[in-house]
Amino acid sequence: MRMFFSKKKPVGNTRRTRKVVKPVRKPITWFKPLVQGLAVSMVVIVAGFGVWELNKSLSVSYWDIDADAHLKTQIESYLAEKKGAPFWQTRASVLRDELVARVPDIQHIKVSRILPDGLLVQAQARIPMALWKGEQAKQVMLIDEKGVPYRALKRGETLDLPFLRVHQDDLKNSTQMLLALNKYDVRKLLNLSELIVSEQGWRLNFAKGEQWQVKSTNIDYHVTQIMNILDMPRWSKGHWRIDARIPERWFIRPAKQEVI
């Protein structure tokens, strides 16, 4: 018996021999980053609004100043410009540095914030000891107790201070002389009209023609010795010209009221 097989594919209601491949749905890749971006944006907006509100609440609206009258006026004028300014512009360190630069009369200053919107300023003024004008300077400068020229004499400003006719390198020693006078007899400092430094030594011109001439070395010693002599009954009631440049031999003669 012969059997014949056909090479044609079966048709009709026959079982498939291949697996059916179902389509796979791809996830939406752009949705998650979008949500994350919106969330970050909201956080930034909320944080920015909070910082803005905090900055607004911390703006300076009042202050308390503990300082001499002439300093207080200048500090108040400066702080009035900062009223309502952002917090980062009114931090204590920023205000301190700007005040020192703007008000040269300040010697020491402390600035503290009183939360939320207040300031406490404590300032100490420089003590002007003398007037000085450098060789190339156009303005007369005020000199403090450390020999530092800190600002120009203002127009119309009158201060009864001695005038230093010295080189800038001698300012520190000159103020030491003034401090020594203030230490031993403040009346001598008040009567001092000018201090001159030259190659021959130091010359101090006082009121009523009184004059001292001393060496620049050992200032305290010379001032002490002269004050001890002037305290003696023989010399205490007069006005004298004293030349103490030679330690072994001093010259003392009555003062005269002519130009020196």
C-alpha positions in Angstrom: 0.0 0.0 0.0 1.3 3.3 -0.9 0.8 6.5 1.1 1.0 9.9 -0.3 1.7 13.1 1.7 0.9 16.6 0.5 3.4 19.4 1.0 0.6 22.0 1.3 0.1 23.8 4.6 -3.1 22.8 6.4 -5.9 25.3 6.3 -9.1 25.6 8.0 -9.7 24.8 11.6 -6.3 23.6 12.4 -4.1 24.4 15.5 -1.4 26.9 15.1 2.1 25.7 15.7 3.6 29.2 16.3 3.3 31.2 19.5 1.3 34.4 19.3 3.3 37.5 20.2 1.2 40.0 22.1 2.2 43.7 21.7 3.9 45.2 24.8 2.8 48.7 25.9 5.8 51.0 26.4 5.8 53.1 29.6 5.5 56.9 29.3 9.0 58.1 30.0 8.3 61.9 30.0 5.7 61.9 32.7 7.8 61.2 35.8 10.5 63.9 35.0 7.6 66.4 34.5 6.1 65.7 37.8 9.5 65.9 39.5 10.3 69.2 37.8 6.9 70.7 38.9 7.6 69.5 42.4 11.0 71.2 42.5 9.6 74.4 41.0 6.9 74.5 43.7 9.5 74.0 46.4 11.7 76.8 45.0 8.7 79.2 44.7 7.6 78.5 48.3 11.1 78.8 49.6 11.7 82.0 47.7 8.5 83.5 49.0 9.4 82.5 52.5 12.8 84.1 52.2 11.3 87.3 50.8 8.8 87.5 53.7 11.6 86.8 56.2 13.9 89.4 54.6 11.0 91.9 54.7 10.3 91.2 58.4 14.1 91.6 59.3 14.5 95.0 57.6 15.7 97.7 60.0 12.9 100.0 61.3 14.4 101.4 64.5 17.7 101.7 66.3 19.3 102.7 69.6 22.6 104.6 69.5 24.9 105.0 72.5 27.5 107.6 71.5 28.6 111.2 71.9 26.2 113.8 70.4 28.4 114.6 67.3 28.8 110.9 66.5 25.2 110.1 67.1 24.1 112.7 64.5 26.3 111.2 61.9 25.3 107.6 62.7 21.6 108.5 62.6 22.0 110.1 59.2 23.6 107.0 57.8 21.1 104.6 59.3 18.2 106.7 58.0 19.4 105.7 54.5 19.3 102.0 55.5 15.8 102.0 56.8 13.8 99.4 55.1 16.8 98.0 53.3 17.1 94.2 52.8 18.5 92.1 55.6 21.7 91.2 53.7 22.5 94.9 53.4 21.9 95.6 57.1 23.9 92.8 58.7 25.8 94.0 61.7 29.2 93.4 60.2 28.3 95.3 57.0 26.9 98.3 58.9 30.0 98.3 61.2 32.5 98.4 58.3 30.5 101.1 56.4 30.2 103.3 59.4 33.9 103.1 60.1 34.6 104.2 56.5 31.9 106.9 56.5 32.4 108.4 59.9 36.2 108.8 60.6 35.5 110.3 64.0 34.7 106.8 65.2 37.5 105.1 67.2 35.6 102.0 68.3 32.2 100.7 67.3 30.0 97.7 68.0 26.8 97.0 66.0 24.3 94.4 67.2 21.0 93.3 65.7 17.9 93.3 67.9 15.6 90.8 66.2 13.5 91.1 64.3 14.0 94.7 63.0 16.1 96.7 65.5 19.7 97.8 65.9 22.0 98.7 68.8 25.0 100.8 68.0 27.7 101.6 70.6 30.4 103.9 69.4 33.4 105.7 71.0 34.8 108.8 69.4 38.4 109.6 68.6 40.1 112.2 70.7 41.6 115.0 68.6 44.9 115.9 70.0 46.3 118.4 67.5 46.2 119.9 64.1 48.6 119.1 61.3 49.2 119.9 57.7 51.7 117.9 55.6 54.1 119.5 53.2 52.0 118.4 50.1 48.6 118.5 51.8 46.0 121.0 50.9 43.9 120.6 54.1 44.6 120.8 57.8 44.1 117.4 59.4 43.0 116.3 62.8 45.4 114.0 64.7 44.2 111.5 67.2 46.0 110.3 70.4 47.9 107.6 68.4 49.3 110.2 66.0 47.0 109.2 63.1 45.6 111.9 60.8 42.0 110.7 60.5 40.1 113.5 58.8 40.3 117.0 57.4 39.3 120.0 59.4 35.8 121.0 58.2 35.0 124.5 57.0 33.8 126.7 59.8 35.0 124.1 62.4 37.0 125.7 65.2 39.0 123.6 67.6 41.4 125.0 70.2 44.2 122.5 69.6 48.0 122.9 69.2 49.4 122.9 65.7 52.1 120.4 64.9 54.8 121.7 62.5 56.4 118.3 62.0 57.1 115.7 59.3 54.6 112.9 59.1 57.2 110.4 60.5 57.3 112.5 63.7 53.5 112.5 64.4 53.6 109.6 66.7 56.4 111.0 68.9 54.7 114.4 68.8 51.4 113.0 70.2 53.4 111.2 72.9 54.8 114.6 74.0 51.2 115.9 74.1 50.1 112.9 76.2 53.0 113.5 78.6 51.9 117.1 79.1 48.4 116.0 79.7 49.6 113.4 82.2 51.7 115.9 84.3 49.8 119.2 83.9 46.8 119.5 81.6 47.1 123.3 81.9 50.3 123.2 79.9 48.7 121.2 77.2 45.8 123.7 77.0 48.2 126.6 76.8 50.4 124.9 74.1 50.0 126.7 70.7 52.4 124.8 68.5 55.1 122.1 68.5 57.9 122.4 66.1 60.5 119.7 65.2 63.7 120.6 63.6 67.3 119.4 63.4 68.1 121.5 66.6 65.4 119.6 68.6 61.9 120.1 69.7 60.4 123.5 70.4 57.1 124.0 72.3 55.5 127.4 72.1 53.0 128.2 74.9 50.8 131.1 75.6 52.3 134.3 77.0 55.6 133.8 75.3 56.6 130.7 77.3 58.8 128.2 75.4 60.5 124.9 75.9 63.3 123.5 73.8 64.2 119.8 74.4 65.7 116.8 72.7 63.4 114.3 71.0 64.8 111.4 73.0 63.2 110.3 76.3 60.2 112.5 76.1 58.8 111.5 79.5 62.1 112.2 81.2 62.4 115.8 79.8 58.8 116.7 80.6 59.1 115.3 84.1 62.3 117.3 84.8 60.9 120.5 83.5 57.7 120.1 85.4 59.7 119.5 88.6 61.6 122.7 88.1 58.5 124.7 87.4 56.9 123.4 90.6 59.7 125.0 92.7 58.7 128.2 94.5 61.3 130.2 92.6 59.8 129.3 89.2 56.2 128.5 89.9 54.7 131.9 89.5 56.4 133.1 86.3 56.5 132.3 82.6 59.8 131.0 81.3 61.8 130.1 78.3 63.6 126.8 79.0 66.4 125.4 76.8 67.0 121.8 78.0 68.8 120.5 74.9 72.1 120.2 76.8 71.4 117.8 79.7 74.3 119.1 81.9 73.3 122.8 81.4 69.9 124.2 81.1 69.1 127.8 80.2 66.1 129.5 81.8 65.1 133.1 81.3 61.9 135.1 81.6 59.4 134.8 78.7 58.5 137.7 76.6 55.4 138.2 74.6 57.0 138.9 71.2 56.8 136.6 68.2 59.0 133.6 68.5 
